[in-house]
Every structure is written in structure tokens, then in C-alpha cells.
Amino acid sequence: MVRQASGRIIGALAGRYCDLELAEDAFADACAKAVESWHTHGVPTDPLGWLYRIADRKALDELRRRRSRDRLLGAVAEQPPCVDEITLGDDEIPDERLRLIFICCHPAVSPDARAALTLRLVCGLTVGEIARAFLVSETTLAQRLVRAKHKIAEAGIPFEVPRQDAWNERLEAVLSTIEIAYDRSYEDSAGEGTHADYANEVLELTRALTGMVPEEPAAHALAALVRYAEARRPARVDPEGAMVPISEQDPSRWRRELIDEADSYLKLSWESSFPCSLAIRAAIHGTWCWRRDLAEPPPWGQIAALYEMLLEDRNDVIVRLNRAVALAEIRGAELALLEVEALDTKEMQTFLPYHVVRADLLRRLRRVPEALSAYDRALALGPGRAERIWLERMKAQTGQSRCHATSPAP
């Protein structure tokens, strides 16, 4: 609970006092106080409000110690608001979490650090989680965050809600932040992880964002993408609790009302002459969701064609890895494996989908010892419960195929 609340409280305090370091230190002090107080007196009925009030007091105490309270707090009311009532000004951004994301995605911060900083402050993701999302080492990501914070402190960058005419320069980082936050929920098929609640939040955030920037195709594309993905959640886990691959999911269990919403957003995102990469990725999700039952063959040809289009706009390892999955179905596992192994980098060694795809391709090619090793690598990266059950099942089936292949003929 404390981890989930950290981003919201730190972001609110940073906006209130225009001091990021002060906000982080005050929240850390509040958490230390909570460990002591809650152990003795029990958890309060409103733990989020309790943490915010204590952190706010800690921030005020620190400002007094800096002997500059009058200068820094001239606009701060004597009675701190409840955390649920923080608006941070500007009614044109209708959602509190969205305001905080826009605040943190300041253009003075380097582009490679804006989304990372926002994910850390607003969404409460760990350095490790953010590093995996960007396919960089934890050390590299930590250095980016430190540099961003120093830039904010040295330049006196204000933590304030941007005016409407400044939204566009922050929009790319805002969209990236929301998408990565949703990915942390989506990667857990069973919806049991720490970030499971992001799914519903992102549905609301994207709805609010498209209302703010109705002419922006990328905003509509992201709204479509998360609705297509979330529509499939009821079919993503089987009765034994194992993840179900998308090609094996029963379309009759998908949430058609979300798919209909997504279709409307997707149409708006493709109205420009050159669809953005988000629109193409949303179309990939949509192509799956237009399947009505398992009797229809999986749309691998259309999926592969969309990935080819996406490569022209976004030629990165994740797109190439996903494209290889489609290639395996169309042109065979051997060619797909060559594509996957060409992506082998230090960063990919900690990227769970890389090992999952590689294990499956090796299994298809009957390279059993290598497949088993790849499944072990994937399992060692700590997948969610549903993903772990599926991987263990596939590993067991692969091992059994080796036994059958080596057993003497009757």
C-alpha cells in the first residue's frame, strides 16, 4: 500500500512546495514514522491521508530549518489539504494523476529521463522496473534519474501545472509514461501484481487525455491500445491459473464493449496520412480483437504486415522480437530464431519476453536442451504466477518430448 501511494504523495508534495528533493525526503521520513507508529497503534483508517499529513509536516519542519519558510511558503495555506483534495490548479486537466504526470514531464529535463522520472515519482515504479521497461541497466537508469533531479534543482525548474499551450511539448513523455505504467499491469495476466490497479486507472487517464487533446492521433491510439489489451483480460488465464497465449484465447470471453470503444479511438488515430507508431501498435491489438471465435485462423499474416510497417517508424529490439513471433508462424521457426538471436545483447538478458520467445522457437526446432535452458532463464527472471505456471508447463512438455525421442522402440 505504501509503495503504491508513494508516487501520488511525492508528486503532490513536489507540486505543493516546488521542491522535488524536499518531497522525497519528507515522504521517506513519513514512512519511517509509519513503521514506528503503526506497529504500536495499528494502521489508521485512512493510511494514505495519514502519510500525506505527516510528510507535509516533515516538509514544513525542514523548510523552517532552512530558515526560509516565508519566502518558500508564501502561497501555501496554513492548513494542508487532504491528499484526496489536492488539485494543483488548472481545471483544464481534469484528473489529479494526469496533472502530476504533466508536471513531471518538464521539457527542460532530457527526453530520456522525463518518462523515467515520472514513472518513479508519480507511479511509484522501482528503478529496476523502469530500467527493464527501457531496456537499460539499473545503474544507467539511476544515473539518468540523478542527473534529472540535479537539473531540476540547479535550474530551479518549477513543479507547476503547464498552460494549455505547453501541453504538446510534454505530450510524448506523458504518453510514454502512461503506456509503460499500463504495461506493468498487462505483463501480469492474472492481475495479481503490485501494479494491477494501473489497468483501470489508465483507462480513465486515456479517456481524460483524449478529451484534452482531441486532435492528437497518438492520444487516441493509446486509448485504443489499452482498451483492446484490457478487453482480453477475462480470457488470459485458464482454469488452472496458467497464462493463455493470445492465439489460444477464446474470443467469446473478450469484453466486446471495450473492443467497441477501442475501435472508435483507433479510427480517430488513423485519420492522418501517416499513422504514428502508437496507431500501428493499436491496430495490431485490434487485429487480434476482431477475431470472433477460435475456429477462425489466427491473423498472423496481417500481424506480420503491421509489424513490417511499424519497423519503418520504430526499428527497435522489442518490435523486432514481436515481429519474429509472427514470422515463426508464416516462414518457420528457424528463420525466426535467427532474427531473435541477432537481438542478443546484455540488456536483453534480463528481458523476460526474449527468453520466452527464444525457448518456444528452440522447442519447435526440437533443440530440447537449449530450449530447457531458455525456459530456466525465463523462470529465473521472476514472472507473475500465471506466466510461471505456463512456463513450467511448457518446460515439462519439452522435457517429456526429449524422453519420448530417446526412449527405445518397443
C-alpha positions as CSV (number, residue, x, y, z in Angstrom):
1,M,0.0,0.0,0.0
2,V,2.8,2.4,0.9
3,R,4.7,1.7,-2.3
4,Q,1.5,2.3,-4.4
5,A,0.9,5.6,-2.6
6,S,4.5,6.9,-2.9
7,G,4.2,8.4,-6.3
8,R,1.0,10.2,-5.6
9,I,2.2,11.7,-2.3
10,I,5.7,12.7,-3.6
11,G,4.2,14.2,-6.7
12,A,1.6,16.2,-4.7
13,L,4.2,17.4,-2.3
14,A,6.6,18.4,-5.1
15,G,3.8,20.3,-6.8
16,R,2.9,22.0,-3.5
17,Y,6.4,23.1,-2.5
18,C,8.1,23.2,-5.9
19,D,10.9,21.1,-4.4
20,L,11.4,17.5,-5.6
21,E,14.2,16.6,-3.1
22,L,12.2,18.0,-0.2
23,A,9.2,16.0,-1.2
24,E,11.1,12.7,-1.5
25,D,12.9,13.3,1.9
26,A,9.6,14.2,3.6
27,F,7.9,11.1,2.3
28,A,10.8,8.9,3.4
29,D,10.6,10.4,6.9
30,A,6.8,9.8,7.0
31,C,7.3,6.1,6.1
32,A,9.8,5.7,8.9
33,K,7.3,7.3,11.3
34,A,4.6,4.9,10.0
35,V,6.7,1.9,10.8
36,E,7.1,3.0,14.3
37,S,3.5,4.4,14.9
38,W,1.5,1.7,13.1
39,H,3.3,-1.1,14.9
40,T,2.3,0.4,18.2
41,H,-1.1,1.9,17.5
42,G,-2.2,0.0,14.4
43,V,-2.8,1.1,10.8
44,P,-5.1,4.2,10.7
45,T,-8.4,4.2,8.9
46,D,-7.0,6.5,6.2
47,P,-3.4,5.4,5.8
48,L,-2.9,7.5,2.6
49,G,-4.1,10.7,4.3
50,W,-2.0,9.9,7.4
51,L,1.1,9.5,5.3
52,Y,0.4,12.7,3.4
53,R,-0.2,14.8,6.6
54,I,3.0,13.5,8.3
55,A,5.0,14.1,5.1
56,D,3.6,17.6,4.8
57,R,4.6,18.4,8.4
58,K,8.1,17.0,7.8
59,A,8.4,19.2,4.8
60,L,7.3,22.3,6.8
61,D,9.8,21.4,9.5
62,E,12.6,21.1,7.0
63,L,11.7,24.5,5.5
64,R,11.8,26.1,8.9
65,R,15.2,24.6,9.4
66,R,16.3,26.2,6.2
67,R,15.2,29.5,7.7
68,S,13.4,30.5,4.6
69,R,9.8,29.5,5.2
70,D,8.3,32.9,4.4
71,R,10.0,33.0,1.0
72,L,9.2,29.5,0.0
73,L,5.8,29.1,1.5
74,G,4.2,32.4,0.8
75,A,1.5,30.8,-1.3
76,V,0.9,27.8,0.9
77,A,-2.2,27.8,3.0
78,E,-1.8,27.3,6.8
79,Q,-3.9,24.2,6.8
80,P,-2.6,21.5,4.4
81,P,-5.3,19.9,2.3
82,C,-6.3,16.3,2.4
83,V,-4.5,14.3,-0.2
84,D,-7.8,13.5,-1.9
85,E,-8.5,17.2,-2.4
86,I,-5.2,18.2,-4.0
87,T,-5.9,19.8,-7.3
88,L,-2.6,21.7,-8.0
89,G,-4.6,24.3,-10.0
90,D,-5.7,24.4,-13.7
91,D,-9.1,22.9,-14.1
92,E,-8.4,22.1,-17.7
93,I,-6.5,18.9,-16.7
94,P,-9.4,17.0,-15.2
95,D,-7.6,14.2,-13.5
96,E,-5.2,14.6,-10.5
97,R,-2.8,11.8,-11.5
98,L,-2.7,13.3,-15.1
99,R,-1.8,16.7,-13.7
100,L,1.1,15.2,-11.8
101,I,2.3,13.4,-14.9
102,F,2.2,16.7,-16.9
103,I,4.0,18.5,-14.1
104,C,6.9,15.9,-14.0
105,C,7.3,15.7,-17.8
106,H,9.0,19.1,-17.9
107,P,10.7,19.9,-21.3
108,A,13.8,21.2,-19.5
109,V,14.5,17.6,-18.4
110,S,16.3,15.5,-21.0
111,P,13.8,13.4,-23.1
112,D,15.3,10.1,-22.0
113,A,14.7,11.0,-18.4
114,R,11.3,12.6,-18.4
115,A,9.2,9.4,-18.5
116,A,11.6,7.6,-16.2
117,L,11.4,10.4,-13.6
118,T,7.6,10.5,-13.8
119,L,7.3,6.7,-13.5
120,R,9.4,6.9,-10.4
121,L,7.6,9.9,-8.8
122,V,4.0,9.6,-9.8
123,C,3.6,5.8,-10.4
124,G,5.9,4.6,-7.7
125,L,7.8,2.1,-10.0
126,T,11.1,0.9,-8.8
127,V,14.4,1.7,-10.5
128,G,14.6,-1.9,-11.6
129,E,11.1,-1.9,-13.1
130,I,11.8,1.3,-15.0
131,A,15.2,0.0,-16.2
132,R,13.6,-3.1,-17.6
133,A,10.9,-1.1,-19.4
134,F,13.6,1.0,-21.2
135,L,16.0,-2.0,-21.7
136,V,18.9,-0.4,-19.8
137,S,20.8,-1.4,-16.8
138,E,19.7,-0.2,-13.3
139,T,22.9,1.7,-13.0
140,T,22.3,3.6,-16.2
141,L,18.7,4.4,-15.2
142,A,19.7,5.5,-11.7
143,Q,22.3,7.9,-13.2
144,R,19.6,9.4,-15.5
145,L,17.3,10.0,-12.6
146,V,20.1,11.6,-10.6
147,R,21.0,13.9,-13.5
148,A,17.4,14.8,-14.0
149,K,16.9,15.7,-10.3
150,H,20.1,17.8,-10.3
151,K,18.9,19.6,-13.4
152,I,15.6,20.4,-11.7
153,A,17.4,21.7,-8.6
154,E,20.1,23.7,-10.4
155,A,17.8,25.3,-12.9
156,G,15.1,26.0,-10.4
157,I,12.5,24.2,-12.6
158,P,9.1,24.9,-11.2
159,F,6.8,22.0,-10.4
160,E,3.6,23.5,-11.7
161,V,0.7,22.6,-14.0
162,P,1.6,23.7,-17.6
163,R,-0.6,26.0,-19.5
164,Q,-2.6,24.5,-22.4
165,D,-0.2,26.0,-25.0
166,A,2.6,23.9,-23.4
167,W,0.9,20.6,-23.4
168,N,2.2,19.4,-26.8
169,E,5.8,19.7,-25.8
170,R,5.2,17.3,-22.9
171,L,2.7,15.0,-24.6
172,E,5.2,12.4,-25.9
173,A,6.6,11.9,-22.5
174,V,3.1,11.8,-20.9
175,L,2.0,9.1,-23.4
176,S,5.2,7.1,-22.8
177,T,4.7,7.3,-19.0
178,I,1.0,6.1,-19.2
179,E,1.9,3.3,-21.6
180,I,4.7,1.9,-19.5
181,A,2.6,2.2,-16.4
182,Y,-0.1,0.1,-18.1
183,D,2.5,-2.4,-19.3
184,R,3.4,-3.2,-15.7
185,S,-0.3,-4.2,-15.2
186,Y,-0.6,-6.0,-18.5
187,E,2.5,-8.2,-18.1
188,D,0.7,-9.9,-15.2
189,S,-2.0,-11.9,-16.9
190,A,-3.8,-12.8,-13.6
191,G,-3.9,-9.2,-12.5
192,E,-2.4,-10.1,-9.1
193,G,0.8,-8.0,-9.1
194,T,1.7,-4.8,-7.3
195,H,0.6,-2.7,-10.2
196,A,-2.6,-4.4,-11.1
197,D,-4.7,-1.4,-10.2
198,Y,-3.0,0.6,-13.0
199,A,-5.2,-1.0,-15.6
200,N,-8.4,0.7,-14.6
201,E,-6.6,4.0,-13.8
202,V,-5.1,4.0,-17.3
203,L,-8.5,3.5,-18.9
204,E,-9.6,6.7,-17.1
205,L,-6.4,8.6,-17.8
206,T,-6.6,7.9,-21.6
207,R,-10.2,8.9,-21.7
208,A,-9.4,12.2,-20.0
209,L,-6.4,12.8,-22.2
210,T,-8.3,12.3,-25.5
211,G,-10.8,14.9,-24.2
212,M,-7.9,17.3,-23.6
213,V,-6.2,16.9,-26.9
214,P,-8.9,15.6,-29.3
215,E,-6.9,16.4,-32.4
216,E,-3.9,14.3,-31.3
217,P,-3.8,10.9,-33.0
218,A,-1.3,9.4,-30.6
219,A,-3.6,10.0,-27.6
220,H,-6.5,8.2,-29.4
221,A,-4.1,5.4,-30.4
222,L,-3.0,4.8,-26.8
223,A,-6.7,4.9,-25.6
224,A,-7.4,2.2,-28.3
225,L,-4.4,0.1,-27.4
226,V,-5.1,-0.2,-23.7
227,R,-8.8,-1.0,-24.4
228,Y,-8.0,-3.8,-26.8
229,A,-5.5,-5.2,-24.4
230,E,-7.8,-4.9,-21.3
231,A,-10.7,-6.4,-23.3
232,R,-8.8,-9.7,-23.5
233,R,-8.1,-10.0,-19.8
234,P,-11.0,-12.4,-19.0
235,A,-9.5,-15.0,-21.3
236,R,-5.9,-14.6,-20.4
237,V,-5.8,-17.2,-17.7
238,D,-7.1,-20.8,-17.9
239,P,-8.9,-22.7,-15.1
240,E,-5.6,-24.0,-13.7
241,G,-4.3,-20.4,-13.3
242,A,-1.9,-20.5,-16.3
243,M,-1.5,-17.8,-18.8
244,V,-3.2,-18.4,-22.2
245,P,-1.3,-17.2,-25.3
246,I,-3.3,-14.7,-27.4
247,S,-3.6,-17.1,-30.3
248,E,-5.3,-19.7,-28.0
249,Q,-7.6,-17.3,-26.1
250,D,-11.4,-17.8,-26.6
251,P,-12.6,-14.6,-28.2
252,S,-16.1,-15.2,-26.9
253,R,-14.8,-14.3,-23.4
254,W,-13.4,-10.9,-24.5
255,R,-15.1,-7.8,-23.4
256,R,-16.9,-6.6,-26.5
257,E,-17.9,-3.2,-25.0
258,L,-14.2,-2.3,-24.6
259,I,-13.4,-3.5,-28.1
260,D,-16.2,-1.3,-29.5
261,E,-14.7,1.7,-27.6
262,A,-11.2,0.8,-28.9
263,D,-12.5,0.7,-32.4
264,S,-13.8,4.2,-32.2
265,Y,-10.5,5.5,-30.8
266,L,-8.5,3.6,-33.4
267,K,-10.5,5.1,-36.3
268,L,-9.6,8.6,-35.0
269,S,-5.9,7.7,-34.6
270,W,-5.7,6.6,-38.3
271,E,-7.3,9.7,-39.8
272,S,-3.9,11.3,-40.5
273,S,-2.0,10.4,-43.7
274,F,0.9,8.8,-41.9
275,P,-0.2,6.8,-38.8
276,C,2.1,7.1,-35.8
277,S,3.8,4.1,-34.3
278,L,1.2,4.0,-31.5
279,A,-1.6,3.8,-34.0
280,I,0.1,0.9,-35.8
281,R,0.6,-0.9,-32.5
282,A,-3.0,-0.3,-31.6
283,A,-4.0,-1.8,-34.9
284,I,-2.0,-4.9,-34.1
285,H,-4.0,-5.3,-30.9
286,G,-7.2,-4.6,-32.8
287,T,-6.5,-7.2,-35.5
288,W,-6.5,-9.8,-32.8
289,C,-9.7,-8.5,-31.2
290,W,-11.6,-8.6,-34.5
291,R,-11.3,-12.4,-34.3
292,R,-14.7,-13.8,-33.2
293,D,-14.0,-17.4,-32.3
294,L,-11.3,-20.0,-32.1
295,A,-12.5,-21.6,-35.4
296,E,-11.1,-18.5,-37.2
297,P,-7.4,-19.0,-38.0
298,P,-5.1,-16.6,-36.2
299,P,-4.4,-13.4,-38.3
300,W,-0.6,-14.0,-38.5
301,G,-0.3,-12.6,-42.0
302,Q,-2.0,-9.3,-41.0
303,I,0.0,-9.1,-37.8
304,A,3.3,-9.6,-39.7
305,A,2.4,-6.9,-42.2
306,L,1.7,-4.4,-39.5
307,Y,5.0,-5.2,-37.8
308,E,6.7,-4.5,-41.1
309,M,5.0,-1.2,-41.3
310,L,5.9,-0.5,-37.7
311,L,9.6,-1.2,-38.3
312,E,9.7,1.7,-40.8
313,D,8.8,4.1,-38.0
314,R,10.2,2.4,-34.9
315,N,13.0,0.0,-35.6
316,D,13.9,-1.3,-32.1
317,V,14.5,-4.7,-30.5
318,I,11.0,-5.0,-29.0
319,V,9.3,-4.5,-32.4
320,R,11.8,-7.0,-33.9
321,L,11.2,-9.6,-31.2
322,N,7.4,-9.4,-31.6
323,R,7.8,-9.5,-35.4
324,A,9.8,-12.7,-35.0
325,V,6.8,-14.3,-33.3
326,A,4.7,-13.7,-36.4
327,L,7.5,-14.7,-38.7
328,A,7.7,-18.1,-37.0
329,E,4.1,-18.8,-37.9
330,I,4.5,-17.7,-41.5
331,R,8.0,-18.6,-42.6
332,G,9.1,-21.0,-39.9
333,A,10.8,-21.2,-36.5
334,E,14.3,-21.5,-38.0
335,L,14.2,-18.1,-39.7
336,A,12.5,-16.5,-36.6
337,L,15.2,-17.9,-34.3
338,L,17.9,-16.2,-36.5
339,E,16.1,-12.9,-36.1
340,V,15.7,-13.4,-32.3
341,E,19.3,-14.4,-31.7
342,A,20.5,-11.4,-33.7
343,L,18.9,-9.3,-30.9
344,D,21.1,-10.8,-28.2
345,T,22.5,-8.0,-26.1
346,K,23.4,-7.6,-22.4
347,E,20.1,-5.7,-21.8
348,M,18.0,-8.5,-23.4
349,Q,19.4,-11.0,-21.0
350,T,17.1,-9.5,-18.3
351,F,14.1,-9.1,-20.7
352,L,11.7,-11.9,-19.9
353,P,9.9,-11.9,-23.3
354,Y,13.2,-12.5,-25.1
355,H,13.8,-15.7,-23.3
356,V,10.2,-16.9,-23.6
357,V,10.2,-16.4,-27.4
358,R,13.6,-18.0,-27.8
359,A,12.6,-21.0,-25.6
360,D,9.5,-21.6,-27.7
361,L,11.4,-21.4,-31.0
362,L,14.0,-23.8,-29.8
363,R,11.2,-26.1,-28.6
364,R,9.7,-26.1,-32.1
365,L,13.0,-26.9,-33.6
366,R,13.5,-29.8,-31.2
367,R,16.6,-28.4,-29.8
368,V,15.5,-29.6,-26.4
369,P,18.5,-29.0,-24.1
370,E,18.8,-25.4,-25.3
371,A,15.0,-24.9,-25.0
372,L,15.0,-26.2,-21.4
373,S,17.9,-23.8,-20.6
374,A,16.0,-20.9,-22.1
375,Y,12.9,-21.8,-20.1
376,D,15.0,-21.8,-17.0
377,R,16.4,-18.4,-17.8
378,A,12.8,-17.1,-18.2
379,L,11.7,-18.6,-14.9
380,A,14.7,-17.2,-13.1
381,L,13.6,-13.6,-14.0
382,G,10.5,-14.0,-11.7
383,P,7.5,-13.9,-13.9
384,G,4.0,-13.5,-12.5
385,R,2.1,-16.5,-11.2
386,A,0.1,-17.2,-14.3
387,E,3.2,-16.8,-16.5
388,R,5.2,-19.0,-14.2
389,I,2.7,-21.8,-14.4
390,W,2.6,-21.7,-18.2
391,L,6.3,-21.6,-18.5
392,E,6.7,-24.6,-16.1
393,R,4.0,-26.4,-18.1
394,M,5.8,-25.8,-21.4
395,K,9.2,-26.8,-19.9
396,A,7.7,-30.0,-18.7
397,Q,6.2,-30.8,-22.1
398,T,9.5,-30.1,-23.7
399,G,11.3,-32.4,-21.3
400,Q,8.8,-35.1,-22.0
401,S,9.4,-34.8,-25.7
402,R,13.1,-35.5,-25.1
403,C,12.3,-38.6,-23.1
404,H,10.0,-39.9,-25.9
405,A,12.5,-39.2,-28.5
406,T,15.3,-41.0,-26.7
407,S,13.3,-44.0,-25.4
408,P,14.0,-47.4,-27.1
409,A,11.5,-48.7,-29.7
410,P,9.1,-51.4,-28.4
